[in-house]
Amino acid sequence: MEKPALVKFYEQYINCLNIRNWDDLHLFVHGRLLYNKQPIQLSDYRAMLEQNYRDIPDLRFQIALLTTGDNLIGCRLDFDCTPVGKFLGIAVNGKPVVFSEHVFYQLQEGKIAEVWSLIDKDAIRDQINS
Amino acid sequence: MEKPALVKFYEQYINCLNIRNWDDLHLFVHGRLLYNKQPIQLSDYRAMLEQNYRDIPDLRFQIALLTTGDNLIGCRLDFDCTPVGKFLGIAVNGKPVVFSEHVFYQLQEGKIAEVWSLIDKDAIRDQINS
């Protein structure tokens, strides 16, 4: 995919997450993929996202920085939300937190085949402990 | 800068770090910049890098994934190294560790003006505690 198509693809993918349109997730994500080097299936990926929304009812993905390469997407995602209980093992318990994720996606045949995600968990810990 | 120029710029910047050519750092980095939203000066940036090399004598920056945008660079950097004492507040004490950094750079007038860096500190902690 060329750069404009990658940008459009990614904006549509993020919109799919934000409107929780899980039935369309397969349009963006392969049936089998690598997530932080672990092989998972689309159903695992969907389950992880659904769990994220249970942990964070006001979750919203905001694209802060967007870059592309050869069938590759890089993004800084900003979050400003309120996890109700534990999130990523951190007891947030309803405190509003602001944090970012830096994530790269490798596409194959027009769909996400590999994801490398880093979430700024230390930022969340710092806000909980402040 | 167009994509090929951004890629070449970044490869030269990483080479500058790997050969520890601090006197050329100003060719790639503005005199004043934002680092994870904090205003710093080139001398602070250089001091941070020099400290990294003191903490990790065998430090080497390896580009794993490279993406570009509008005067924007996104990179996953892989590290396979041996911090001798504390690194990022973690007592590594000479244990070999493998980890990644996901980092974005905004360029202005052909030099780095803002950096957003996330380092996978949990991966380091997990390897130290295993």
Interface residues (C-beta under 8 A of the other chain):
Chain A: K3 L65 L66 T67 T68 G69 L72 I73 G74 C75 R76 S100 H102 V103 F104 Q106 W116 L118 I119 D120 K121 D122
Chain B: K3 L65 L66 T67 T68 G69 L72 I73 G74 C75 R76 S100 H102 V103 F104 Q106 W116 L118 I119 D120 K121 D122
